[in-house]
């Protein structure tokens, strides 16, 4: 299995526009950049992971459409976090008010904020510690609620501001709590 590749670009500093253009010119690659400026190249997902991620995104989008209080995003959306990293969670959500504060240009590029809610789905090529570190980075940058869904171990790690990580063994449902009121993610098809 191929793991993500990290390339140190310390000697080549890319502006936000250059990084955006690099991603746009290489759409077949899944690119992120950490806070130290290192480029992270992630392999495409396999069929099972792609299907699982589509099911997660579908549920989040359906709830978002019904609820109307925010905007949901899929795994191809880039976010420019306050620490300087460019990340693309597998699913994300922000309140409509935060979206409306952005300019049209900001909406068209990598979104310059950290999502209030994120989902990361661990694929077979992901090292667990790398995804856990990414979840902590989201929290450190302002995410209120995050779910790391780990099909390999049949577990979900729940990340919340100012709380310890909660680990659940093969739950059927997850609650959006106060961040996503009345959202219930059905995990039965994921396991």
NUBASE-802176 format. One line per field, with one value per residue: residue number from 0; x, y, z of N, C-alpha, C in turn; residue in three letters; chain. Coordinates in nm, 2 decimals, padded with zeros to 4 digits. Atoms other than C-alpha are relative to their C-alpha. Layout:
pator	NUM_...
n.xx	X_...
n.yy	Y_...
n.zz	Z_...
ca.xx	X_...
ca.yy	Y_...
ca.zz	Z_...
c.xx	X_...
c.yy	Y_...
c.zz	Z_...
gukol	ala_...
bator	A_...
END
This chain:
pator	0_1_2_3_4_5_6_7_8_9_10_11_12_13_14_15_16_17_18_19_20_21_22_23_24_25_26_27_28_29_30_31_32_33_34_35_36_37_38_39_40_41_42_43_44_45_46_47_48_49_50_51_52_53_54_55_56_57_58_59_60_61_62_63_64_65_66_67_68_69_70_71_72_73_74_75_76_77_78_79_80_81_82_83_84_85_86_87_88_89_90_91_92_93_94_95_96_97_98_99_100_101_102_103_104_105_106_107_108_109_110_111_112_113_114_115_116_117_118_119_120_121_122_123_124_125_126_127_128_129_130_131_132_133_134_135_136_137_138_139_140_141_142_143_144_145_146_147_148_149_150_151_152_153_154_155_156_157_158_159_160_161_162_163_164_165_166_167_168_169_170_171_172_173_174_175_176_177_178_179_180_181_182_183_184_185_186_187_188_189_190
n.xx	00.08_-00.08_00.03_-00.02_-00.14_-00.02_-00.12_-00.04_-00.01_-00.06_-00.09_00.08_00.12_00.11_00.10_00.14_00.05_-00.08_00.04_00.13_-00.03_-00.06_00.11_00.09_-00.07_-00.03_00.13_00.00_-00.07_00.06_-00.11_00.02_-00.13_00.01_-00.03_-00.14_-00.01_-00.03_00.11_00.04_00.07_00.08_00.04_00.15_00.05_00.05_00.14_00.08_-00.02_00.08_00.14_00.03_-00.01_00.12_00.12_-00.01_00.03_00.14_00.08_-00.02_00.06_00.14_00.04_-00.03_00.11_00.13_-00.02_-00.01_-00.08_-00.14_-00.04_-00.08_-00.10_-00.05_-00.14_-00.08_00.00_-00.11_00.02_-00.12_00.01_-00.08_-00.14_-00.07_00.02_00.11_00.06_00.13_00.06_00.09_00.13_-00.01_00.12_-00.01_00.13_00.03_-00.05_-00.14_-00.01_00.05_-00.10_-00.11_00.01_00.02_-00.14_-00.04_00.08_-00.05_-00.13_00.01_00.08_-00.09_00.04_00.00_00.14_00.05_00.01_-00.08_-00.01_-00.11_00.02_-00.13_-00.01_-00.11_-00.13_-00.03_-00.05_00.09_-00.06_00.01_00.14_00.03_-00.07_00.08_00.12_-00.04_-00.02_00.13_00.04_-00.09_00.03_00.13_00.11_00.08_00.03_-00.06_00.01_-00.09_00.07_-00.11_00.06_-00.09_00.01_00.14_00.01_00.01_-00.06_00.07_-00.08_00.07_-00.08_-00.02_00.04_-00.08_00.05_00.09_-00.01_00.12_-00.02_00.10_00.13_00.09_00.03_-00.07_00.08_-00.06_00.00_00.04_-00.06_00.09_00.12_00.09_-00.07_-00.04_-00.07_00.03_-00.13_00.02_-00.05_-00.14_-00.06
n.yy	-00.12_-00.12_-00.10_-00.14_-00.04_-00.13_-00.06_-00.12_-00.11_-00.11_-00.08_-00.06_-00.05_-00.02_-00.09_00.07_00.00_00.10_00.13_00.02_00.03_00.13_00.10_-00.01_00.06_00.14_00.05_00.15_00.02_-00.06_-00.08_-00.09_-00.06_-00.02_-00.13_-00.03_-00.03_00.12_00.04_00.14_00.06_00.11_00.08_00.01_00.11_00.12_00.01_00.00_-00.13_-00.10_00.02_-00.04_-00.14_-00.06_00.02_-00.10_-00.14_00.00_-00.02_-00.13_-00.09_00.01_-00.07_-00.14_-00.05_-00.01_-00.09_-00.14_-00.10_00.00_00.05_00.12_00.01_00.13_00.02_-00.07_-00.14_-00.04_-00.10_-00.06_-00.01_-00.12_00.02_00.00_00.12_00.02_00.14_00.04_00.11_00.08_-00.07_-00.12_-00.08_-00.13_-00.07_-00.08_-00.14_00.00_00.00_-00.12_-00.10_00.01_-00.07_00.09_00.06_00.10_00.12_00.07_00.06_00.08_-00.08_-00.05_00.02_00.14_00.04_00.03_00.15_00.08_00.15_00.07_00.14_00.06_00.10_00.10_-00.06_-00.10_00.03_-00.05_-00.12_-00.12_-00.06_-00.06_-00.13_-00.09_-00.03_-00.09_-00.13_-00.07_-00.05_-00.11_-00.11_-00.05_00.09_00.02_00.15_00.08_00.14_00.09_00.13_00.09_00.13_00.11_00.04_-00.01_-00.10_-00.14_-00.09_-00.12_-00.11_-00.12_-00.10_00.01_00.13_00.11_00.08_00.11_00.10_00.08_00.12_00.03_-00.05_00.00_-00.14_-00.10_-00.12_-00.12_-00.07_-00.14_-00.06_00.04_00.05_00.09_00.08_00.14_00.07_00.15_00.07_00.15_00.03_-00.03_00.12
n.zz	00.00_00.01_-00.10_00.04_00.01_-00.04_00.06_-00.07_00.10_-00.07_00.09_00.10_-00.07_00.09_-00.04_00.00_00.14_00.07_-00.05_00.06_00.14_00.00_-00.02_00.12_00.12_-00.03_-00.06_-00.03_-00.12_-00.12_-00.06_-00.12_-00.04_-00.14_-00.05_00.02_00.14_00.07_00.09_-00.03_00.12_-00.04_00.12_00.01_-00.08_00.07_00.02_-00.13_-00.07_00.08_-00.02_-00.14_-00.01_00.07_-00.09_-00.10_00.06_00.04_-00.12_-00.05_00.10_-00.01_-00.12_00.02_00.08_-00.08_-00.11_00.06_-00.08_00.04_00.13_-00.01_00.10_00.02_-00.02_00.09_-00.04_-00.07_-00.10_-00.04_-00.14_-00.06_-00.02_00.13_00.07_00.09_-00.02_00.07_-00.08_00.08_-00.01_-00.09_00.00_-00.07_00.00_00.12_-00.03_00.03_00.14_00.06_-00.03_00.10_00.13_00.11_00.03_-00.11_00.02_00.12_-00.03_-00.13_-00.10_-00.10_-00.14_-00.04_-00.02_-00.14_-00.01_00.10_00.00_00.07_00.02_00.02_00.10_-00.03_00.02_-00.10_-00.13_-00.10_-00.07_00.09_00.00_-00.13_-00.01_00.08_-00.08_-00.11_00.07_00.01_-00.13_-00.03_00.09_-00.02_00.02_-00.12_-00.01_00.11_-00.01_00.07_00.02_00.02_00.03_-00.03_-00.14_-00.04_-00.10_00.03_-00.10_00.00_-00.04_-00.04_-00.07_-00.14_-00.06_00.04_00.11_-00.03_00.10_00.00_00.08_00.10_-00.02_00.12_00.03_-00.07_-00.02_00.03_-00.13_00.01_00.12_00.11_-00.08_00.07_00.10_-00.04_00.10_-00.01_00.04_00.02_00.14_00.00_-00.06
ca.xx	00.00_00.12_00.13_00.11_00.44_00.56_00.80_00.99_00.95_01.15_01.39_01.10_00.84_00.50_00.26_-00.11_-00.18_00.11_00.00_-00.36_-00.23_-00.02_-00.33_-00.54_-00.28_-00.25_-00.62_-00.54_-00.33_-00.46_-00.24_-00.22_00.04_00.12_00.19_00.57_00.51_00.57_00.37_00.18_00.08_-00.19_-00.27_-00.63_-00.86_-00.97_-01.32_-01.44_-01.30_-01.45_-01.79_-01.78_-01.67_-01.95_-02.21_-02.07_-02.08_-02.43_-02.57_-02.40_-02.52_-02.87_-02.89_-02.73_-03.00_-03.28_-03.13_-03.03_-02.80_-02.47_-02.27_-02.12_-01.81_-01.67_-01.32_-01.20_-01.24_-00.93_-00.92_-00.64_-00.61_-00.50_-00.17_-00.09_-00.17_-00.38_-00.61_-00.89_-01.10_-01.32_-01.63_-01.67_-01.93_-01.94_-02.23_-02.39_-02.29_-01.92_-01.97_-02.15_-01.86_-01.62_-01.56_-01.65_-01.27_-01.22_-01.51_-01.35_-01.01_-00.91_-01.14_-00.95_-01.08_-01.10_-01.43_-01.65_-01.70_-01.48_-01.49_-01.18_-01.23_-00.92_-00.83_-00.61_-00.32_-00.34_-00.12_-00.35_-00.11_-00.11_-00.49_-00.50_-00.24_-00.45_-00.76_-00.57_-00.46_-00.82_-00.90_-00.60_-00.72_-01.08_-01.28_-01.56_-01.64_-01.45_-01.50_-01.22_-01.39_-01.16_-01.31_-00.99_-01.03_-01.41_-01.38_-01.47_-01.26_-01.46_-01.27_-01.42_-01.29_-01.14_-01.22_-01.04_-01.08_-01.38_-01.34_-01.65_-01.64_-01.85_-02.13_-02.44_-02.50_-02.31_-02.48_-02.39_-02.44_-02.47_-02.26_-02.49_-02.82_-03.04_-02.78_-02.74_-02.48_-02.58_-02.26_-02.42_-02.34_-01.99_-01.90
ca.yy	00.00_00.35_00.60_00.98_01.14_01.45_01.68_01.95_02.27_02.49_02.59_02.67_02.89_02.89_03.18_03.09_03.17_02.94_02.65_02.70_02.69_02.38_02.20_02.33_02.21_01.87_01.77_01.40_01.45_01.51_01.78_01.94_02.15_02.15_02.45_02.41_02.45_02.08_01.95_01.63_01.41_01.16_00.86_00.83_00.62_00.27_00.17_00.09_00.41_00.61_00.46_00.51_00.87_00.94_00.79_01.02_01.33_01.24_01.23_01.55_01.73_01.60_01.73_02.06_02.11_02.04_02.24_02.55_02.70_02.62_02.50_02.15_02.06_01.74_01.60_01.80_02.13_02.30_02.51_02.76_02.71_03.00_02.82_02.84_02.48_02.39_02.09_01.90_01.71_01.43_01.62_01.97_02.22_02.59_02.81_03.01_03.34_03.25_03.17_03.49_03.69_03.57_03.76_03.59_03.54_03.37_03.13_03.04_02.96_02.76_02.88_03.10_02.95_02.64_02.44_02.42_02.05_01.80_01.43_01.23_00.88_00.67_00.48_00.16_00.38_00.62_00.59_00.63_00.87_01.10_01.13_01.18_01.46_01.61_01.60_01.77_02.04_02.11_02.14_02.37_02.59_02.62_02.32_02.26_01.89_01.63_01.27_01.03_00.73_00.43_00.13_-00.08_-00.08_-00.04_00.27_00.64_00.90_01.21_01.54_01.83_02.16_02.15_01.78_01.46_01.23_01.00_00.66_00.46_00.10_00.04_00.28_00.27_00.65_00.96_01.28_01.62_01.75_02.13_02.20_02.02_02.00_01.71_01.56_01.18_01.01_00.65_00.44_00.10_00.11_00.23_-00.08
ca.zz	00.00_-00.08_00.20_00.17_00.06_00.23_00.04_00.22_00.01_00.26_-00.02_-00.26_-00.10_-00.27_-00.24_-00.17_-00.54_-00.66_-00.43_-00.56_-00.92_-00.85_-00.72_-01.02_-01.27_-01.10_-01.04_-01.04_-00.73_-00.38_-00.24_00.11_00.27_00.64_00.86_00.80_00.42_00.34_00.05_00.12_-00.18_-00.10_-00.32_-00.45_-00.25_-00.34_-00.42_-00.07_00.08_-00.21_-00.16_00.22_00.18_-00.07_00.18_00.45_00.23_00.10_00.46_00.56_00.24_00.28_00.64_00.54_00.27_00.51_00.80_00.60_00.87_00.70_00.41_00.37_00.17_00.02_00.03_-00.26_-00.08_00.04_00.36_00.45_00.83_01.06_01.12_00.75_00.66_00.36_00.44_00.28_00.53_00.39_00.50_00.65_00.75_00.85_00.95_00.67_00.85_00.82_00.45_00.38_00.54_00.26_-00.06_-00.39_-00.46_-00.12_-00.20_-00.53_-00.38_-00.07_00.20_00.44_00.77_00.97_00.95_01.26_01.19_01.01_00.92_00.84_00.70_00.75_00.44_00.43_00.31_00.60_00.91_01.21_01.39_01.08_01.07_01.45_01.42_01.15_01.37_01.65_01.40_01.32_01.69_01.74_01.46_01.58_01.48_01.74_01.66_01.45_01.38_01.28_01.13_01.14_00.95_01.00_01.38_01.37_01.58_01.58_01.76_01.86_01.89_02.08_02.20_02.55_02.60_02.58_02.28_02.30_02.13_02.04_01.92_01.61_01.68_01.45_01.47_01.56_01.69_01.56_01.91_01.95_01.64_01.40_01.59_01.49_01.26_01.30_01.09_01.01_01.01_00.96_00.58_00.66_00.87
c.xx	00.09_-00.05_00.01_00.15_00.01_00.13_00.03_00.03_00.07_00.08_-00.08_-00.13_-00.11_-00.09_-00.13_-00.04_00.08_-00.04_-00.14_00.02_00.06_-00.11_-00.09_00.06_00.02_-00.13_00.00_00.07_-00.08_00.11_-00.05_00.13_-00.02_00.05_00.15_00.03_00.04_-00.12_-00.03_-00.08_-00.06_-00.05_-00.16_-00.05_-00.04_-00.15_-00.08_00.00_-00.08_-00.15_-00.04_00.00_-00.12_-00.13_00.01_-00.04_-00.15_-00.08_00.02_-00.06_-00.15_-00.05_00.02_-00.11_-00.12_00.01_00.01_00.08_00.14_00.03_00.09_00.09_00.05_00.15_00.09_00.02_00.12_-00.03_00.14_-00.02_00.07_00.15_00.08_-00.01_-00.11_-00.05_-00.13_-00.06_-00.10_-00.14_00.02_-00.13_00.04_-00.14_-00.01_00.05_00.15_00.02_-00.03_00.10_00.12_-00.03_-00.02_00.14_00.04_-00.08_00.05_00.13_-00.01_-00.06_00.09_-00.05_00.00_-00.15_-00.04_-00.01_00.07_-00.03_00.12_-00.04_00.14_-00.01_00.11_00.14_00.04_00.06_-00.09_00.05_-00.01_-00.14_-00.03_00.07_-00.08_-00.13_00.04_00.03_-00.13_-00.05_00.08_-00.03_-00.15_-00.12_-00.07_-00.02_00.06_-00.02_00.11_-00.06_00.11_-00.05_00.10_-00.01_-00.15_-00.03_-00.03_00.06_-00.08_00.08_-00.09_00.09_00.01_-00.05_00.09_-00.07_-00.09_00.01_-00.12_00.03_-00.12_-00.14_-00.09_-00.03_00.10_-00.09_00.09_00.00_-00.05_00.05_-00.09_-00.13_-00.09_00.06_00.04_00.07_-00.02_00.13_-00.02_00.05_00.15_00.08_-00.01
c.yy	00.12_00.10_00.14_00.03_00.14_00.05_00.13_00.11_00.13_00.09_00.07_00.04_00.03_00.10_-00.08_-00.02_-00.11_-00.14_-00.03_-00.05_-00.14_-00.10_00.00_-00.07_-00.15_-00.06_-00.14_-00.03_00.06_00.06_00.07_00.06_00.02_00.14_00.03_00.02_-00.13_-00.04_-00.15_-00.05_-00.13_-00.08_00.01_-00.11_-00.12_00.01_00.00_00.13_00.10_-00.01_00.04_00.15_00.07_-00.02_00.10_00.14_00.01_00.03_00.14_00.11_00.00_00.08_00.15_00.07_00.02_00.10_00.15_00.10_00.00_-00.05_-00.12_-00.01_-00.15_-00.01_00.07_00.15_00.03_00.12_00.05_00.02_00.12_-00.03_-00.01_-00.13_00.00_-00.14_-00.02_-00.11_-00.08_00.05_00.12_00.08_00.13_00.07_00.10_00.14_00.01_00.00_00.13_00.12_00.00_00.07_-00.11_-00.07_-00.10_-00.13_-00.08_-00.07_-00.09_00.09_00.04_-00.01_-00.15_-00.04_-00.02_-00.15_-00.06_-00.15_-00.04_-00.15_-00.07_-00.11_-00.10_00.06_00.10_-00.06_00.06_00.13_00.13_00.06_00.05_00.13_00.10_00.05_00.10_00.14_00.07_00.06_00.13_00.13_00.05_-00.09_-00.03_-00.15_-00.07_-00.15_-00.07_-00.13_-00.10_-00.14_-00.12_-00.05_00.00_00.10_00.14_00.08_00.14_00.11_00.12_00.10_-00.02_-00.12_-00.10_-00.07_-00.11_-00.11_-00.09_-00.12_-00.03_00.06_00.00_00.14_00.09_00.13_00.12_00.10_00.15_00.07_-00.02_-00.05_-00.09_-00.08_-00.13_-00.06_-00.15_-00.07_-00.15_-00.04_00.02_-00.13_-00.11
c.zz	00.00_00.10_-00.06_00.00_00.04_-00.06_00.07_-00.11_00.07_-00.10_-00.12_00.07_-00.10_00.06_00.01_-00.15_-00.08_00.05_-00.06_-00.15_-00.02_00.02_-00.13_-00.12_00.02_00.06_00.03_00.13_00.12_00.08_00.12_00.03_00.15_00.04_-00.02_-00.15_-00.08_-00.08_00.03_-00.12_00.05_-00.11_00.00_00.08_-00.08_00.00_00.13_00.07_-00.08_00.02_00.14_00.01_-00.07_00.09_00.11_-00.05_-00.03_00.13_00.05_-00.09_00.01_00.13_-00.02_-00.08_00.08_00.11_-00.04_00.08_-00.04_-00.14_00.02_-00.12_-00.01_00.02_-00.10_00.03_00.09_00.10_00.04_00.15_00.06_00.02_-00.13_-00.08_-00.10_00.01_-00.07_00.08_-00.10_00.00_00.09_-00.01_00.08_00.00_-00.12_00.03_-00.03_-00.16_-00.06_00.03_-00.11_-00.13_-00.11_-00.04_00.11_-00.02_-00.12_00.02_00.12_00.10_00.12_00.15_00.03_00.02_00.14_00.02_-00.11_00.02_-00.07_00.00_-00.02_-00.11_00.03_-00.02_00.11_00.13_00.10_00.07_-00.09_00.00_00.14_00.02_-00.08_00.07_00.11_-00.06_-00.02_00.13_00.03_-00.08_00.01_-00.03_00.14_00.02_-00.12_00.03_-00.09_-00.01_-00.05_-00.03_00.03_00.14_00.04_00.11_-00.06_00.12_-00.01_00.06_00.03_00.07_00.15_00.07_-00.05_-00.12_00.04_-00.11_00.02_-00.09_-00.08_00.03_-00.13_-00.04_00.08_00.00_-00.03_00.11_-00.02_-00.13_-00.12_00.06_-00.09_-00.11_00.06_-00.12_00.02_-00.05_-00.03_-00.14_-00.01_00.05_-00.09
gukol	unk_unk_unk_unk_unk_unk_unk_unk_unk_unk_unk_unk_unk_unk_unk_unk_unk_unk_unk_unk_unk_unk_unk_unk_unk_unk_unk_unk_unk_unk_unk_unk_unk_unk_unk_unk_unk_unk_unk_unk_unk_unk_unk_unk_unk_unk_unk_unk_unk_unk_unk_unk_unk_unk_unk_unk_unk_unk_unk_unk_unk_unk_unk_unk_unk_unk_unk_unk_unk_unk_unk_unk_unk_unk_unk_unk_unk_unk_unk_unk_unk_unk_unk_unk_unk_unk_unk_unk_unk_unk_unk_unk_unk_unk_unk_unk_unk_unk_unk_unk_unk_unk_unk_unk_unk_unk_unk_unk_unk_unk_unk_unk_unk_unk_unk_unk_unk_unk_unk_unk_unk_unk_unk_unk_unk_unk_unk_unk_unk_unk_unk_unk_unk_unk_unk_unk_unk_unk_unk_unk_unk_unk_unk_unk_unk_unk_unk_unk_unk_unk_unk_unk_unk_unk_unk_unk_unk_unk_unk_unk_unk_unk_unk_unk_unk_unk_unk_unk_unk_unk_unk_unk_unk_unk_unk_unk_unk_unk_unk_unk_unk_unk_unk_unk_unk_unk_unk_unk_unk_unk_unk
bator	A_A_A_A_A_A_A_A_A_A_A_A_A_A_A_A_A_A_A_A_A_A_A_A_A_A_A_A_A_A_A_A_A_A_A_A_A_A_A_A_A_A_A_A_A_A_A_A_A_A_A_A_A_A_A_A_A_A_A_A_A_A_A_A_A_A_A_A_A_A_A_A_A_A_A_A_A_A_A_A_A_A_A_A_A_A_A_A_A_A_A_A_A_A_A_A_A_A_A_A_A_A_A_A_A_A_A_A_A_A_A_A_A_A_A_A_A_A_A_A_A_A_A_A_A_A_A_A_A_A_A_A_A_A_A_A_A_A_A_A_A_A_A_A_A_A_A_A_A_A_A_A_A_A_A_A_A_A_A_A_A_A_A_A_A_A_A_A_A_A_A_A_A_A_A_A_A_A_A_A_A_A_A_A_A_A_A_A_A_A_A
END
